[in-house]
Amino acid sequence: MSEYELEKFEESIRDKIYSIRGFQVMLDRDLAELYGVETKRINEQVKRNKGRFPENYCFKLNQIEKNELVAKCDRFKTMKHSSAKSTVFTEHGVAMLSAVLTGEVAVKISIKIINAFIEMRKFIQSNMQVFERLDVIESKQSGMSLKLIETDKRVDKIFSLMESGEIKPKQGILFDKQVFDAYKHVSDIVKSAEKSVMIIDNYVDDSVLTILSKRKAGVKASIYTKKVSAQLKLDVKKFNEQYEPVEVMEFDGSHDRFIVIDEKVIYHFGASLKDLGKKWFGFSKMDVEEVEMLHRLGKLK
């Protein structure tokens, strides 16, 4: 299996991990597919080795859990009218399966699946603040069964945001040759604006205008730069004839580069936006209300 195929295989495993009863689990049917055996063989081994599979290793889905899973995933539609109760396995249950399913392939597959569980757990731990914020937002909702369902939804929402790129790191480094990654990172920031985008960068060219063309309709855009050259004036004029206008003004009070989104969040960049990906540069995200810069930026308007 090539490196690319291996990566895709591991991604397919992570896509089959769900949050149920506070556990990260996989369904018997998905495990059977990965192991290359029939689902009934998986369940037969559990029955034959009950002592090895306590409830924190594997358990049967109840009707509410089954319905919620079917509602969230189109590929489980065949389960909707089935009377059979699916079995799900936790990370420990998968490890035990490798002991009761004979063969070298079963061991190798189990290792890859457990690695996927570990990566998922690391992701959840590193994004705990996001989960806590979602818990606060939905803490007013009552009912134990409702809370269990909503917890699953929140976990799935985090996974979806991760896949779509809407959850962005607060800080990091992009290296040389990562031209597209850097361009996409900044473009996604601009796309996140609902009301306004303000760019402070001493060196601006038409590539920055291209990034601003990706903002949502109705979002105001302004650029503060050290000098508005004749070429930049022409570029802006032509840009404004086709897209929602961008206001460009001269400002030489800043050494660093910043993007301000909706007057709420400031992104700091260690390189001019026109030079993204050419050399290493760092970036960070700051809450506006936590920095004096909020008041100083207000004077620019």
C-alpha positions in Angstrom: 0.0 0.0 0.0 1.5 3.4 -1.1 1.8 6.3 1.4 -1.1 8.0 -0.3 -3.3 4.9 -0.1 -2.3 4.4 3.5 -3.3 8.0 4.4 -6.6 7.6 2.7 -7.2 4.3 4.4 -6.5 5.9 7.9 -8.8 8.8 7.0 -11.6 6.3 6.1 -11.2 4.7 9.5 -11.5 8.1 11.3 -14.7 8.8 9.4 -16.2 5.6 10.9 -15.6 6.6 14.6 -18.6 8.0 16.4 -19.3 9.4 19.9 -21.9 7.3 21.8 -22.5 7.2 25.6 -19.3 9.2 26.1 -17.2 6.7 24.2 -15.5 6.9 20.8 -16.8 3.7 19.1 -17.0 1.9 15.8 -19.9 -0.3 14.5 -19.6 -4.0 14.0 -20.5 -3.7 10.3 -17.7 -1.1 9.7 -15.2 -3.3 11.6 -16.2 -6.3 9.6 -15.6 -4.4 6.4 -12.2 -3.4 7.5 -11.2 -6.9 8.7 -12.7 -8.4 5.5 -15.1 -10.7 7.3 -18.9 -11.0 7.7 -20.5 -8.9 10.5 -22.0 -12.1 12.1 -18.4 -13.4 12.6 -17.6 -10.4 14.7 -20.6 -10.9 16.9 -20.0 -14.6 17.1 -16.6 -14.0 18.5 -18.0 -11.6 21.1 -20.6 -14.3 22.2 -17.9 -17.0 22.4 -15.7 -14.7 24.5 -18.1 -12.8 26.7 -15.6 -12.5 29.5 -13.3 -10.5 27.2 -15.8 -8.0 26.2 -17.3 -6.0 29.2 -19.7 -3.1 28.6 -16.8 -0.6 28.3 -15.4 -2.7 25.5 -18.6 -3.2 23.5 -22.3 -2.7 23.8 -25.6 -2.9 21.8 -27.2 0.3 20.5 -30.6 1.1 21.9 -33.4 2.4 19.6 -32.8 6.1 20.3 -29.0 5.7 19.5 -29.8 3.7 16.4 -32.3 6.2 15.1 -29.9 9.1 15.8 -27.2 7.3 13.9 -29.4 6.6 10.9 -30.6 10.2 10.9 -27.0 11.5 10.8 -25.5 9.1 8.2 -27.1 8.2 4.9 -25.1 5.1 4.6 -27.0 3.6 7.6 -30.4 3.9 6.0 -30.6 0.0 5.7 -30.5 -0.1 9.5 -33.7 1.9 9.8 -36.2 -1.0 9.4 -33.9 -3.7 10.7 -34.8 -5.4 14.0 -31.2 -6.4 14.7 -29.3 -4.4 17.3 -25.9 -3.3 16.1 -22.9 -3.8 18.4 -20.4 -1.0 18.8 -16.8 -1.4 20.0 -14.6 1.0 21.9 -10.8 1.3 21.5 -10.3 -1.5 24.1 -12.9 -3.6 22.3 -11.0 -3.3 19.0 -7.8 -4.3 20.8 -9.5 -7.4 22.1 -10.9 -8.3 18.7 -7.4 -8.6 17.4 -6.9 -11.4 20.0 -10.0 -13.4 19.0 -9.9 -12.8 15.2 -7.0 -15.0 14.0 -4.6 -14.0 11.3 -1.8 -11.5 10.8 -4.1 -9.2 8.8 -6.5 -8.9 11.7 -3.6 -7.7 14.0 -2.4 -5.2 11.4 -5.9 -3.8 10.8 -6.5 -3.6 14.6 -3.3 -1.5 15.0 -4.4 0.9 12.4 -7.9 1.2 13.9 -6.4 1.8 17.4 -4.1 4.4 16.0 -7.1 6.2 14.5 -8.8 6.2 17.9 -5.6 7.7 19.5 -5.5 10.4 16.8 -9.2 11.2 17.4 -8.6 11.4 21.2 -5.7 13.8 20.7 -7.9 16.0 18.5 -10.7 16.1 21.1 -8.2 16.9 23.9 -6.5 19.7 21.9 -9.9 21.3 21.1 -11.4 20.9 24.5 -12.0 24.7 24.7 -14.2 24.5 21.7 -16.2 21.7 23.3 -16.5 23.7 26.5 -17.9 26.7 24.7 -20.4 24.6 22.9 -21.4 23.1 26.3 -22.0 26.6 27.7 -24.2 27.6 24.8 -26.4 24.5 25.1 -26.3 24.1 28.9 -29.8 25.6 29.2 -31.3 22.6 27.4 -32.8 20.1 29.8 -33.6 16.4 29.7 -30.9 13.6 30.0 -31.8 11.9 26.7 -31.8 15.3 24.9 -28.4 16.1 26.3 -27.0 12.7 25.1 -28.3 13.4 21.6 -27.0 17.0 21.6 -23.5 15.9 22.8 -23.3 13.6 19.7 -24.3 16.5 17.5 -21.6 18.8 19.0 -19.0 16.1 18.5 -20.1 15.7 14.9 -20.1 19.5 14.4 -16.5 19.7 15.6 -15.5 16.9 13.2 -17.3 18.7 10.3 -15.6 22.0 11.1 -12.3 20.3 11.2 -12.8 18.7 7.8 -14.1 21.9 6.3 -11.3 24.0 7.7 -13.6 26.3 9.6 -11.8 25.6 12.9 -8.5 27.4 12.5 -5.4 27.3 14.8 -4.9 30.4 17.0 -1.3 30.5 16.1 1.3 28.6 14.0 4.0 28.8 11.4 3.7 28.3 7.6 7.0 27.4 5.9 8.4 28.3 2.5 6.8 26.5 -0.5 3.5 26.3 1.4 2.2 28.9 -1.0 -1.3 27.4 -1.4 -1.7 26.6 2.3 -0.8 30.2 3.2 -3.1 31.6 0.5 -6.0 29.3 1.6 -5.5 30.2 5.3 -5.8 33.9 4.6 -8.7 33.4 2.1 -10.6 31.4 4.7 -10.1 34.2 7.3 -11.5 36.7 4.8 -14.4 34.4 4.0 -15.3 34.2 7.7 -16.2 37.9 7.9 -19.9 38.7 8.2 -19.6 42.5 8.3 -16.2 43.9 7.6 -12.5 43.1 6.7 -9.7 45.5 7.5 -6.2 44.8 6.3 -3.1 46.7 7.6 -0.1 45.9 5.4 2.6 48.3 4.2 3.2 46.4 1.0 0.0 45.6 -1.0 -0.5 44.5 -4.6 -3.3 43.0 -6.7 -2.9 39.6 -5.1 -4.4 41.1 -1.9 -7.4 42.3 -4.0 -7.8 38.8 -5.3 -8.1 37.5 -1.7 -10.7 40.2 -0.9 -12.7 39.1 -3.9 -13.6 36.0 -1.9 -15.4 37.8 0.9 -19.1 37.4 1.3 -21.6 39.7 -0.3 -22.2 42.9 1.7 -18.9 42.7 3.6 -17.1 46.0 3.7 -13.4 45.9 2.9 -10.6 48.5 3.6 -6.9 48.4 3.2 -4.4 50.6 5.1 -0.9 50.6 3.5 2.2 52.7 3.7 1.9 54.1 0.2 -0.8 54.0 -2.4 1.1 53.8 -5.7 -0.3 54.8 -9.1 -0.4 51.1 -10.0 -2.3 50.2 -6.9 -4.8 53.0 -7.5 -5.4 51.6 -11.0 -5.7 48.1 -9.7 -8.2 49.1 -7.1 -10.2 51.2 -9.6 -10.5 48.2 -12.0 -11.3 45.9 -9.1 -14.1 48.2 -7.9 -15.6 48.2 -11.3 -16.2 44.5 -11.1 -16.5 43.6 -7.4 -17.9 45.1 -4.3 -15.6 48.1 -3.6 -12.5 48.1 -1.5 -11.4 51.3 0.2 -7.6 51.9 0.2 -5.9 54.5 2.4 -2.3 55.5 3.3 -1.1 54.7 6.8 2.5 54.3 8.0 1.9 53.8 11.7 2.3 50.0 11.7 5.4 47.8 11.2 3.5 44.5 11.3 0.6 43.1 9.2 -2.9 42.6 10.6 -6.3 41.5 9.4 -9.3 42.6 11.5 -12.5 40.7 11.1 -15.9 42.2 12.0 -14.1 44.5 14.5 -14.0 41.5 16.8 -10.9 39.5 16.0 -7.4 40.5 15.0 -5.1 38.2 13.0 -1.4 39.1 13.1 1.0 38.0 10.3 4.7 38.0 10.2 4.8 38.5 6.4 3.1 40.8 3.9 0.1 39.1 2.4 1.5 39.5 -1.1 4.5 37.4 0.0 2.6 34.5 1.5 4.5 31.2 1.3 7.7 32.7 0.0 9.5 32.4 3.3 8.7 31.1 6.8 6.2 33.3 8.7 4.2 33.1 11.9 0.6 34.0 12.5 -1.6 34.4 15.5 -5.2 35.2 16.4 -6.2 37.6 19.2 -9.5 38.6 20.7 -9.9 42.4 20.0 -11.3 43.2 23.4 -8.1 41.9 25.0 -5.7 44.3 23.3 -5.3 48.1 23.3 -5.1 47.9 19.5 -8.9 48.0 19.4 -9.0 51.7 20.3 -6.1 52.6 18.1 -7.7 50.9 15.1 -10.9 52.8 15.8 -9.1 56.0 15.1 -8.3 54.9 11.6 -12.0 54.9 10.6 
